[in-house]
Amino acid sequence: MSIAEPAPATATERGEKLVESLFGASIATMELFAVYLGDRLGFYRAIGESGAATSTELAQRTNTNERYTREWLEQQAMAGVLDVEDTGVASTRRYSLPAGHDEVLTDRDSLSFMAPMVRLAAGCVSVMPALLNAFRNGGGVPYPHYGQDTREGIADMNRVMFINQLASEWLPALPDIHQRLLDTDRPARVADIGCGTGWSSIAIAQGFPAALVDGFDVDDASIETANATAASLGLQDRLTFEVRDAGDPTLAGSYDFACAFECIHDMANPIATLAAMPRLVGTGGTVLIADERVADVFDATTGDEIERLMYGFSILHCLPVGMADEPSAGTGTVMRFDTFRAYAEQAGFQNVEVLPIDNIFWRFYRLTA
């Protein structure tokens, strides 16, 4: 006996489902930006460090307005982000961070730290008028226009992966490169392309105490931050950051290893950057690229939450950034394997190997010149 297929949803049912979805998304969006306020104003940190607080106590700890602080606390309790000891009187209710929520909201070194993604979301929507113009007329939105929230959101979101996994998990997947980086008699030279605020370079320098690392990016504000961080960590003797194009011919043959993390898909001319990287390491040298992990083909019936996330970032940030310079490849965040392989082959790489590194966001490629 066969089981009958469920009847297709009617137009009314599909409409009602969309209403429900968008209503829920609207609530989630407002709650997301409430978390943004809590992070930026130091509310979570103040409660985590000093314990439960009334609205007056939290306002005093953070130098904020009590009335706004009280409304935020009540909203956070209603959303289930904070616990509340309800006395029945607004001024004496005490709010605390539940166990487990402290790591998600305040532990900057934890892989569960979500505040940077919230901050990145805020940055992505900060340029909406410019984004509307780009959709209507073409062109793009330059990366610096997205501002500090986007720059620091990306940096802190990736930082936790870099400091926890880059030296201990990702680079050991390239055994020959790993051994070269461990060689203290002949310090390895590493070029980190599109380094942003520098945490990938810093993680390599910290994980391999003999390595000499040069980070390159075209964003002035990112490089300024990277240099300040390197100085604060006492790594200036082995770590340098420059606003510089990887294609600078004076860099040719200077490095034992080159890498680029989550930046190729943002570039107007990814092939040119990839083509410059073999020149950095010489014939037979190794290049490591980490970029977005998405399905190999478009299929709207099987897309998961990660692919939905990537498309969200693509329409709001990555595609407009990549389209800001012309001519542009117009890659976007959803860079599928065949697209990247075509870029690498056009750049002159003879071998494109996908490394067996488990990461829900990124796919890792070993390229051989």
N, C-alpha and C positions, 0 to 999 in steps of 0.2 A: 504494500500500500504506500503510495507516494504522498509526501507532505506537500500540500499546496503552497505555492509561493505567496507571500503577503501581497495584498493589493497595493499598487502604487499609491503614494500619498496624493490626495486631491490638492488642487490649488489653494483651497481654504486652509487645509492642514499645513501645507508648506508655508503659507503666509503666517499662520499662527506660530509656527515653530521659529520663524525668523524674528517675529516680534519678541518672543520669549528670549531668543538669543541676544538680540540687540539691547533689550532691557537689562539683561544680566551683564552684558559687556559694559553698558553705561555705568552701572553700579561699580563694577570692577575697576573701571577707569578712574572714577572719583576716589575709590579706595586706594588705588595705586598712587595717585598724587597726594593723598593724605600721608602715605608712607614716605613719599618724597619730602614733605614738610617735616615729618618726624626725624628723618635722617639729617636734613640740612640744618635744622634748628637745634640739633643735639638732644632731642627729647629722649630717644631710646638709650643713648649713651648715658645720660644723666640718671635715668631710672635704673639701668643696668649696674652702674657704678655705685650709686648711693642708696638704692633700694626704693621700695614703694613710696609713692608721693601723692599728696593732694594736688589740686590744680594750683593752689597758691605756692606750695613748696616747689613744684616743678617750674613754675614761672620764675621764682626766685633763683633757682639753680641755673636756669638758662637765660636769664635776663630777657624774658618775653612778657607779653601782655597776658594777665591772668584770664581775662574773659575769652580770648582766642584759645588759650591753652586749655581751658576747661572744656570748650566745645570740641576741641581736637581729642582730648582724652575720652570724652563720652562717645565720640564717633569710633575711636579705636576699640573701645570695649564692645560696642555694638557690632563691629566688624569681626570680632574675635581675635584681634591682634594683641590686645592687652587684657589682663584679668582685672576685675574690679571688686573691691570690698564695699558693697553698697550699704551705706548708713541711712539712705533715704533723704539725705541732705546733700545737695550738689557740692557744697564747699568742703565737706568732710569725707567724701568718697576717696578711697585710696586705690591707686592703680599700680600694677606691677607687670613685669615681663614674665610670661610663662616660661618654664623650663623648656629649652629647645628653641624658642623664639629669639632668645638672646644671641645665639650663634648666627641665625639667619639675618638678624638686623644689626648686630654690632661687632661680630668677630671678623675683622678685615682679612685675616689669614685663612679663613675657612672656605672650603669649596662650596659650602652651603650659603655663603654670604650673598644676599640678593639685592642689597641696597644699590650697588652699581648699575644693575640692569634697570632698576627703577629710575635712576638718574639719567641713564642713557635714553630711556623712553621720553623723559621730559625734554631732553635736548633735541630729540628727533622731531618733536612737534613744535619746537620754538620758532621754526622758520616757515610756518604754514603759508603765509602770503607769497613768499618766494617760491615755495613748492607748487602752489597753484599756478603761478606764472610759468614755471618750467613745464608743467603738464599741458598748459594751453599753447605755449609758444616754442617749446623745445629748449635746448640748453640745459643748464643744471644749476646746482647750488654749491658753491665752493665750500670745502670742508671747514675753513676757519669761521664761516658764517654760523655754523652750528654751535659754536661757543664752548664755554668751559664745562658745562654739564655733559655734553657729548664727549669731549676730549677726556675728561676725568672718568666718566662712566665706562667708556671703552677700556681705559687704562686699568681701572680697579677691577673690572670684570675679568679681564684676561690675566691680571697680576696673580690672582689666587691659583690659576692653573700653572703659570710660569714658576712660581716659587715652590709649588708642591709637586710638580710633575715633569718639568722640562729636563732638569739634570738627572733626576732619579728614574724616570720612566721613558720619556720620549727619545732622548739621545742614546740610551743603551740599545734602542732598536736599530741603531746603525753601529754595530760592534767595532768596525774599523775606525770610524770617526770618534767613538767613545774612547777607545784606547789612545788615539792621537791627542785628544783633549786632556787625558790623564798624564801625559808625558811631561814630567817636570824638568827634564834635561833640555828639551827643545820646545819651549812654549808655543803652543798652537795659536795661529792668528785667525780670528773669526770676523766675518762681515755680516752684520745683521741689517738687512734691508727693510725699509719701512718700519723702523723700530718704534715709532710713536714716542711715548713718554719714557721708553727705555727699559721696561721691566723684563722683557725677554733677554736683552743684553746683560742686565744685572743678574738674572738667574743663572746665566751661563758663567759669568765671572765668579759668582759665589759658589757655584757647584763645581767649578774646575779652577782651583786657586792659581794655576800656572798660566791659564789662557789669557790672551790679549784680545780684547773685543772692541770693535769699532761699530757704532750704531749710526745709521744714516736715515734721514727722513727729510721731506721737503717742507714740513710744517714748523715754522719758527717757534711757536708757543710750545709745541711738544718737545723740541730739542732743548729749549730753555729749562723746562721742567726736568728732563732727563739729566742734564748736567748738574742741576741743583741736587737731585736725588743721589747721583753718584758721589758728589762731594760730601753729602751728609753721611754716606755709608763708608767713606774713606777708600773709595775704589778708583780714584783718579789716576793712579799709577798704571792700571791695567785696562781702564775703560774710558773710551772717548766717544763723544757724540757730536755730529756735525750736520748742518743743513747742507746736503750734498746729494747730487744725483749719482746713482750706482754706476751709470755709464761713463763717469769721468775716466778717461783713458789712463790717467796717472795711477789709478788703482789696480790696473791689470796685473795679474800674477802675484798679488800681495798676500793672498790668503790661503789657508789650508782647508777652509770650510766656509760656506756661505748659507744663510738661511733667510726666510721671509715668512712671517706669521700673520695670517689673516689680513693681508693687504692687497694681494694680486687682484682680487675681484673688484676692488675700489678704483683701480687705475684706468685712466683713459686709454693708455697704450701698454697693456700688460705684456705683450710680446717683446717690446723694447726692453723692459726691465728684466724679463727672463733671459733675453739674449745677452744682456750685460753680465749676468751672473757667472756664466762659464769663464768669461775673461778674468773674473776676480780670482777663480780657483785654478785656472789652467786646464789643459786637456786631461781628461780622465778624472777631474776633480768632482767632488760631491756637493750637491745643493739640496737642502731640505726646504720644502714648501709645506706649510700647513694652511689650509683654507676650508671653507665651509663644507660640511658633509650633508649632502642632500641625495635624494634618489637619483638613479641614473637617467630616468625618463620622467616627463611630466605625466601625472595621472591624478586628476582631481578626486577620483573615487577612493584613492588609497593614501592621500597625503596625511601625514601625522602632525603632531603639535610642533615638532622641530621645523618641518617644512613651512608650516603656517607662520612660525616665528621668523624664519628667514625671509619669506615674502613680505612680512610686515616691515622688517628692517630695510628691505630692498626698495620698496616704494617710498618710504619716508626718508631714507638716508643714503644707502650705498649707491643705488642707481643715479640719483641726482648728483652725488659727489663725482662719480665717474663720468657723468655727462657734462661737467662744468668746463672741461677742456675739449677742444675740437681739433682733429677728428677724434672720435671716441669709439671704443669697442662696444660700449654700452652693456657691460657684463651683468652688473647687478649682483646681489648677494647669492642668488640661486645659481651658482656656477657648477653645472653638472660635470661628471667625469670626462665625457667626450669633449666638452668645451675646453677644459683645462688641458687635456692631452693634446688637442689641436694647437693650443697656444704654445705648449712646451716643444712640440715637434717643429712648429714654424720658427721657434727661437733657436733651433739647432740641437736640441737634446736628442740623443740616440736611444735613451732608455727612460721610461716613466714607470716607476715601481710604487705601488700603493703599500705602505708599511702596515704591519699588523698591530696598530696602536688603537686601543679602545678609547674612543672619545665620542660623546653624543653630538658634539657641535662641529668638530673638525675632522677632515681627512688629511692624512699625511703622505706626502709624495717624496720619494728619493729620485732625484734627477741626476743623470750622468752625462757629462759633456762628451 
